[in-house]
């Protein structure tokens, strides 16, 4: 299950999100293509700039707490992280402001590093990646927009299918997998830093609490039903007789309006509720 877009446009230009994506890509291109052919050279580079829990706890290489979150171990590692940042980052920046979001992102990354250090404080394995900071963005997104619509690509053998699911379901599954994999994995053996992901996610929830409470907390959910407080976007399939390839078009739709039948992400729901609903629940608006 791969999320690839949400239906939650931002009201302001996400300059910081774009800058973070650009910084990660530029830094990756500055070292990986030239060093990837030599395991020794790449290892020496990571020894200097990646986070090694044992070294940090010993008082050495403190700078790696920040530098490590701008390094990646391969193309798929980079592209996957940047896709998640692109999907969820703009909406957090929209609500927190440019500088507020930058501080939130870096603090989430530091908290994620702390989670991995606590999981294995004697580890000498370098840790790299923006995953922990981006996990914080996902945690904040969950608190602010639990019922925002997320389009996910599900691959079943050779069949590709797009589903639209609420953010709480997609992010809840993702967080649950980090916990399960973290408990099942031997952290001393290296691999994916699941505890950094979990730590960053929890930190993001906690760090965005003031912004959520400032907007009314539970009352914010009651007013928005857990959805974005502005018009959502629908993705409509246009078929042109002159071309066999359909084109996907974005259409803004008021929150209380029904999605068009041609909406790729529309999942029919039945029934209404007259009592106040939780932002985690389904049903019509």
VENZI-V274334 format. One record per residue. N is the residue number from 1. PHI is phi in radians with two decimals (* if undefined). OMEGA is omega in radians with two decimals (999 if undefined). D_LAST is the distance of its C-alpha to the last C-alpha in Angstrom with 1 decimal. Layout:
n=N phi=PHI omega=OMEGA d_last=D_LAST
n=N phi=PHI omega=OMEGA d_last=D_LAST
//
This chain:
n=1 phi=* omega=-3.08 d_last=26.7
n=2 phi=-2.12 omega=3.03 d_last=26.7
n=3 phi=-1.22 omega=-3.14 d_last=23.8
n=4 phi=-2.33 omega=3.03 d_last=24.6
n=5 phi=-2.98 omega=2.99 d_last=21.8
n=6 phi=-2.10 omega=-3.14 d_last=18.4
n=7 phi=-1.85 omega=-2.97 d_last=15.8
n=8 phi=-2.11 omega=-3.14 d_last=16.3
n=9 phi=-1.26 omega=3.09 d_last=19.0
n=10 phi=-1.63 omega=-3.12 d_last=21.1
n=11 phi=-1.52 omega=3.12 d_last=22.1
n=12 phi=-2.17 omega=3.14 d_last=25.7
n=13 phi=-1.20 omega=-3.07 d_last=28.2
n=14 phi=-1.44 omega=-3.07 d_last=28.6
n=15 phi=-1.06 omega=-3.10 d_last=32.4
n=16 phi=-1.20 omega=3.09 d_last=32.9
n=17 phi=-1.04 omega=3.12 d_last=30.8
n=18 phi=-1.10 omega=-3.13 d_last=32.8
n=19 phi=-1.14 omega=3.12 d_last=36.0
n=20 phi=-1.15 omega=3.09 d_last=35.4
n=21 phi=-1.09 omega=3.14 d_last=34.9
n=22 phi=-1.10 omega=-3.13 d_last=38.0
n=23 phi=-1.10 omega=3.12 d_last=40.0
n=24 phi=-1.10 omega=-3.13 d_last=39.3
n=25 phi=-1.19 omega=-3.11 d_last=40.2
n=26 phi=-1.11 omega=3.13 d_last=43.3
n=27 phi=-1.11 omega=3.12 d_last=44.6
n=28 phi=-1.07 omega=-3.13 d_last=44.1
n=29 phi=-1.18 omega=-3.12 d_last=46.0
n=30 phi=-1.30 omega=-3.10 d_last=48.8
n=31 phi=-2.24 omega=-2.94 d_last=49.8
n=32 phi=-1.19 omega=-3.11 d_last=48.4
n=33 phi=-1.02 omega=-3.09 d_last=50.0
n=34 phi=-1.48 omega=-3.07 d_last=53.4
n=35 phi=-1.83 omega=-3.04 d_last=53.3
n=36 phi=-1.13 omega=3.14 d_last=51.5
n=37 phi=-1.33 omega=-3.13 d_last=54.7
n=38 phi=-2.17 omega=-3.14 d_last=56.5
n=39 phi=-1.09 omega=-3.13 d_last=55.0
n=40 phi=-1.18 omega=-3.13 d_last=57.6
n=41 phi=-1.18 omega=3.13 d_last=56.6
n=42 phi=-1.15 omega=3.10 d_last=52.9
n=43 phi=-1.11 omega=3.12 d_last=53.5
n=44 phi=-1.15 omega=3.10 d_last=55.7
n=45 phi=-1.12 omega=3.14 d_last=53.0
n=46 phi=-1.17 omega=3.10 d_last=50.4
n=47 phi=-1.06 omega=-3.09 d_last=53.0
n=48 phi=-1.53 omega=-2.98 d_last=53.1
n=49 phi=-2.05 omega=3.12 d_last=49.5
n=50 phi=-1.48 omega=-3.11 d_last=47.4
n=51 phi=-1.52 omega=3.05 d_last=46.6
n=52 phi=-1.99 omega=-3.05 d_last=49.0
n=53 phi=-0.88 omega=-3.10 d_last=48.2
n=54 phi=-1.08 omega=-3.12 d_last=51.8
n=55 phi=-1.21 omega=-3.12 d_last=52.9
n=56 phi=-1.12 omega=3.13 d_last=50.2
n=57 phi=-1.19 omega=3.10 d_last=51.0
n=58 phi=-1.48 omega=3.11 d_last=54.7
n=59 phi=1.64 omega=-3.13 d_last=54.1
n=60 phi=-1.82 omega=3.00 d_last=54.5
n=61 phi=0.89 omega=3.13 d_last=52.2
n=62 phi=-1.10 omega=-3.13 d_last=49.7
n=63 phi=-1.11 omega=-3.07 d_last=48.5
n=64 phi=-1.21 omega=3.07 d_last=47.1
n=65 phi=-1.05 omega=3.10 d_last=44.1
n=66 phi=-1.62 omega=-3.05 d_last=42.8
n=67 phi=-1.13 omega=-3.09 d_last=44.6
n=68 phi=-1.11 omega=-3.09 d_last=43.4
n=69 phi=-1.37 omega=3.06 d_last=39.8
n=70 phi=-1.99 omega=3.14 d_last=40.8
n=71 phi=-2.00 omega=3.12 d_last=42.8
n=72 phi=-2.44 omega=-3.05 d_last=41.9
n=73 phi=-1.59 omega=3.14 d_last=43.9
n=74 phi=3.12 omega=-3.08 d_last=43.1
n=75 phi=-1.11 omega=-3.12 d_last=41.2
n=76 phi=-1.16 omega=3.07 d_last=38.4
n=77 phi=-1.03 omega=-3.14 d_last=38.1
n=78 phi=-1.13 omega=-3.04 d_last=37.7
n=79 phi=-1.11 omega=3.11 d_last=35.3
n=80 phi=-1.09 omega=3.13 d_last=33.0
n=81 phi=-1.14 omega=-3.10 d_last=32.8
n=82 phi=-1.20 omega=3.08 d_last=32.4
n=83 phi=-1.12 omega=3.14 d_last=29.5
n=84 phi=-1.13 omega=3.12 d_last=27.5
n=85 phi=-1.13 omega=3.13 d_last=28.6
n=86 phi=-1.12 omega=-3.09 d_last=27.5
n=87 phi=-1.23 omega=-2.97 d_last=24.0
n=88 phi=-1.80 omega=-3.01 d_last=23.2
n=89 phi=-1.19 omega=-3.03 d_last=25.9
n=90 phi=-1.09 omega=-3.11 d_last=24.7
n=91 phi=-1.27 omega=3.05 d_last=21.6
n=92 phi=-1.19 omega=3.11 d_last=23.7
n=93 phi=-1.12 omega=3.12 d_last=26.3
n=94 phi=-1.05 omega=-3.08 d_last=23.9
n=95 phi=-1.52 omega=-3.08 d_last=23.1
n=96 phi=-1.59 omega=-3.04 d_last=26.6
n=97 phi=1.50 omega=-3.04 d_last=28.7
n=98 phi=-1.10 omega=-3.10 d_last=31.4
n=99 phi=-1.21 omega=3.10 d_last=34.0
n=100 phi=-1.08 omega=3.13 d_last=31.6
n=101 phi=-1.20 omega=3.12 d_last=30.1
n=102 phi=-1.07 omega=3.11 d_last=33.6
n=103 phi=-1.11 omega=3.11 d_last=34.7
n=104 phi=-1.07 omega=-3.12 d_last=31.7
n=105 phi=-1.09 omega=-3.12 d_last=32.4
n=106 phi=-1.16 omega=3.12 d_last=36.1
n=107 phi=-1.13 omega=3.09 d_last=35.6
n=108 phi=-1.12 omega=3.12 d_last=33.3
n=109 phi=-1.13 omega=3.11 d_last=36.1
n=110 phi=-1.14 omega=3.11 d_last=38.7
n=111 phi=-1.11 omega=3.11 d_last=36.9
n=112 phi=-1.11 omega=3.08 d_last=36.4
n=113 phi=-1.06 omega=3.10 d_last=40.2
n=114 phi=-1.10 omega=3.11 d_last=40.8
n=115 phi=-1.10 omega=3.13 d_last=38.9
n=116 phi=-1.24 omega=3.10 d_last=41.0
n=117 phi=-1.12 omega=3.12 d_last=44.2
n=118 phi=-1.12 omega=-3.13 d_last=43.5
n=119 phi=-1.17 omega=3.14 d_last=42.9
n=120 phi=-2.66 omega=-3.04 d_last=46.4
n=121 phi=-1.16 omega=-3.12 d_last=48.4
n=122 phi=-1.70 omega=-3.07 d_last=51.6
n=123 phi=-1.16 omega=3.05 d_last=50.1
n=124 phi=-1.95 omega=-3.13 d_last=52.0
n=125 phi=-1.55 omega=3.14 d_last=49.5
n=126 phi=-1.12 omega=3.09 d_last=48.1
n=127 phi=-2.00 omega=3.12 d_last=44.3
n=128 phi=-2.34 omega=3.03 d_last=42.6
n=129 phi=2.17 omega=3.10 d_last=39.2
n=130 phi=-1.55 omega=-3.03 d_last=36.1
n=131 phi=-1.00 omega=-3.10 d_last=34.0
n=132 phi=-1.12 omega=3.11 d_last=34.2
n=133 phi=-1.13 omega=-3.14 d_last=33.1
n=134 phi=-1.22 omega=3.03 d_last=30.2
n=135 phi=-1.06 omega=3.06 d_last=29.2
n=136 phi=-1.08 omega=3.08 d_last=28.9
n=137 phi=-1.07 omega=3.13 d_last=26.6
n=138 phi=-1.16 omega=3.10 d_last=24.4
n=139 phi=-1.12 omega=3.09 d_last=24.5
n=140 phi=-1.13 omega=3.11 d_last=23.5
n=141 phi=-1.08 omega=-3.14 d_last=20.6
n=142 phi=-1.05 omega=-3.12 d_last=19.4
n=143 phi=-1.22 omega=-3.05 d_last=19.5
n=144 phi=-1.48 omega=-3.05 d_last=17.8
n=145 phi=-2.33 omega=-3.05 d_last=15.1
n=146 phi=-1.08 omega=-3.11 d_last=14.6
n=147 phi=-1.97 omega=2.98 d_last=11.5
n=148 phi=-1.08 omega=-3.07 d_last=12.8
n=149 phi=-1.53 omega=-3.14 d_last=13.5
n=150 phi=-2.10 omega=3.05 d_last=17.2
n=151 phi=-1.58 omega=3.13 d_last=19.3
n=152 phi=-2.13 omega=3.09 d_last=22.1
n=153 phi=-1.75 omega=3.14 d_last=25.3
n=154 phi=-1.89 omega=-3.14 d_last=26.6
n=155 phi=-1.87 omega=3.10 d_last=30.3
n=156 phi=-2.03 omega=-3.05 d_last=31.6
n=157 phi=1.02 omega=-3.14 d_last=35.4
n=158 phi=-1.99 omega=-3.11 d_last=35.5
n=159 phi=-1.71 omega=3.09 d_last=32.0
n=160 phi=-1.86 omega=-3.11 d_last=29.5
n=161 phi=-2.40 omega=3.11 d_last=25.8
n=162 phi=-1.76 omega=3.08 d_last=22.7
n=163 phi=-2.13 omega=3.03 d_last=19.6
n=164 phi=-1.92 omega=-3.09 d_last=16.4
n=165 phi=-2.28 omega=3.11 d_last=15.5
n=166 phi=-1.20 omega=-3.10 d_last=13.8
n=167 phi=-1.02 omega=-3.09 d_last=16.4
n=168 phi=-1.07 omega=-3.14 d_last=17.1
n=169 phi=-1.29 omega=-3.12 d_last=18.3
n=170 phi=-1.12 omega=-3.11 d_last=20.4
n=171 phi=-1.27 omega=3.08 d_last=21.9
n=172 phi=-1.14 omega=3.09 d_last=22.4
n=173 phi=-1.09 omega=-3.12 d_last=24.3
n=174 phi=-1.06 omega=-3.12 d_last=26.3
n=175 phi=-1.15 omega=3.10 d_last=27.3
n=176 phi=-1.05 omega=3.11 d_last=28.2
n=177 phi=-1.14 omega=3.12 d_last=30.5
n=178 phi=-1.13 omega=3.14 d_last=32.2
n=179 phi=-1.16 omega=-3.12 d_last=33.1
n=180 phi=-1.10 omega=-3.13 d_last=34.3
n=181 phi=-1.17 omega=3.11 d_last=36.3
n=182 phi=-1.12 omega=3.13 d_last=37.7
n=183 phi=-1.24 omega=-3.09 d_last=38.9
n=184 phi=-1.48 omega=-3.01 d_last=40.4
n=185 phi=-1.66 omega=3.03 d_last=42.1
n=186 phi=-1.45 omega=-3.05 d_last=45.4
n=187 phi=-1.08 omega=-3.13 d_last=44.8
n=188 phi=-1.21 omega=-3.10 d_last=48.5
n=189 phi=-1.56 omega=3.14 d_last=48.4
n=190 phi=1.46 omega=-3.11 d_last=46.2
n=191 phi=1.69 omega=-3.10 d_last=43.4
n=192 phi=-1.23 omega=-3.12 d_last=39.7
n=193 phi=-1.49 omega=-3.07 d_last=39.2
n=194 phi=-1.10 omega=-3.12 d_last=36.4
n=195 phi=-1.28 omega=3.00 d_last=37.0
n=196 phi=-1.19 omega=3.10 d_last=36.7
n=197 phi=-1.09 omega=-3.13 d_last=33.2
n=198 phi=-1.12 omega=3.13 d_last=32.3
n=199 phi=-1.11 omega=3.11 d_last=34.0
n=200 phi=-1.13 omega=-3.14 d_last=32.3
n=201 phi=-1.09 omega=3.13 d_last=28.8
n=202 phi=-1.12 omega=3.12 d_last=29.5
n=203 phi=-1.08 omega=3.12 d_last=31.1
n=204 phi=-1.09 omega=3.08 d_last=28.1
n=205 phi=-1.04 omega=-3.09 d_last=25.9
n=206 phi=-1.21 omega=-3.07 d_last=28.6
n=207 phi=-1.19 omega=-3.12 d_last=29.4
n=208 phi=-1.57 omega=3.13 d_last=25.9
n=209 phi=-0.96 omega=3.13 d_last=25.5
n=210 phi=-1.01 omega=3.13 d_last=27.1
n=211 phi=-1.16 omega=3.12 d_last=24.7
n=212 phi=-1.18 omega=3.13 d_last=21.7
n=213 phi=-1.18 omega=3.11 d_last=23.5
n=214 phi=-1.06 omega=3.14 d_last=24.4
n=215 phi=-1.57 omega=3.06 d_last=20.8
n=216 phi=1.99 omega=3.12 d_last=20.3
n=217 phi=1.07 omega=3.13 d_last=19.9
n=218 phi=-1.00 omega=3.11 d_last=17.5
n=219 phi=-1.15 omega=3.06 d_last=16.4
n=220 phi=-1.06 omega=3.09 d_last=15.5
n=221 phi=-1.13 omega=-3.12 d_last=13.1
n=222 phi=-1.11 omega=-3.13 d_last=11.8
n=223 phi=-1.24 omega=-3.04 d_last=11.4
n=224 phi=-1.78 omega=-3.04 d_last=9.9
n=225 phi=1.00 omega=3.13 d_last=8.2
n=226 phi=1.37 omega=-3.13 d_last=11.0
n=227 phi=-1.77 omega=3.07 d_last=10.2
n=228 phi=-1.02 omega=-3.09 d_last=12.7
n=229 phi=-1.43 omega=-3.13 d_last=13.0
n=230 phi=-2.38 omega=3.13 d_last=13.9
n=231 phi=-1.05 omega=3.05 d_last=13.3
n=232 phi=-1.61 omega=3.14 d_last=13.0
n=233 phi=-1.95 omega=3.00 d_last=15.6
n=234 phi=-1.93 omega=3.14 d_last=15.7
n=235 phi=-1.93 omega=-3.02 d_last=19.1
n=236 phi=-1.80 omega=-3.14 d_last=20.4
n=237 phi=-1.58 omega=3.08 d_last=23.5
n=238 phi=-1.73 omega=3.10 d_last=26.2
n=239 phi=-1.91 omega=-3.13 d_last=29.2
n=240 phi=-1.83 omega=-3.13 d_last=32.5
n=241 phi=-1.07 omega=-3.11 d_last=35.3
n=242 phi=-1.39 omega=-3.11 d_last=37.8
n=243 phi=-2.42 omega=3.11 d_last=36.5
n=244 phi=-1.34 omega=-3.09 d_last=35.6
n=245 phi=-1.67 omega=3.13 d_last=33.5
n=246 phi=-1.22 omega=-3.12 d_last=29.8
n=247 phi=-2.01 omega=3.12 d_last=28.4
n=248 phi=-1.63 omega=-3.10 d_last=25.1
n=249 phi=-2.10 omega=3.09 d_last=23.6
n=250 phi=-1.52 omega=3.10 d_last=21.0
n=251 phi=-2.32 omega=3.09 d_last=18.6
n=252 phi=-1.35 omega=-3.10 d_last=16.5
n=253 phi=-2.30 omega=3.08 d_last=13.1
n=254 phi=-0.99 omega=-3.07 d_last=11.2
n=255 phi=-1.03 omega=-3.07 d_last=8.1
n=256 phi=-1.60 omega=3.14 d_last=6.2
n=257 phi=-1.50 omega=3.12 d_last=8.4
n=258 phi=-1.39 omega=3.10 d_last=8.7
n=259 phi=-1.25 omega=3.11 d_last=11.2
n=260 phi=-1.11 omega=-3.11 d_last=14.7
n=261 phi=-1.09 omega=-3.12 d_last=16.4
n=262 phi=-1.49 omega=3.12 d_last=18.9
n=263 phi=-1.10 omega=-3.10 d_last=16.7
n=264 phi=-1.07 omega=-3.02 d_last=18.8
n=265 phi=-1.67 omega=-3.04 d_last=16.1
n=266 phi=-1.33 omega=3.05 d_last=13.6
n=267 phi=-1.96 omega=-3.09 d_last=13.5
n=268 phi=-1.01 omega=3.07 d_last=12.4
n=269 phi=-2.20 omega=-3.13 d_last=10.4
n=270 phi=-2.11 omega=3.05 d_last=11.0
n=271 phi=1.59 omega=3.06 d_last=10.3
n=272 phi=-2.25 omega=3.12 d_last=8.0
n=273 phi=-2.21 omega=3.13 d_last=9.0
n=274 phi=-1.61 omega=3.12 d_last=10.6
n=275 phi=-1.55 omega=3.11 d_last=12.1
n=276 phi=-0.98 omega=-3.06 d_last=11.2
n=277 phi=-1.86 omega=3.02 d_last=9.9
n=278 phi=-1.35 omega=3.09 d_last=11.9
n=279 phi=-1.13 omega=-3.12 d_last=11.0
n=280 phi=-1.58 omega=-3.02 d_last=12.8
n=281 phi=-1.56 omega=3.11 d_last=10.8
n=282 phi=-1.64 omega=3.14 d_last=8.9
n=283 phi=1.63 omega=-3.13 d_last=6.7
n=284 phi=-1.46 omega=3.04 d_last=3.8
n=285 phi=-1.62 omega=999 d_last=0.0
//
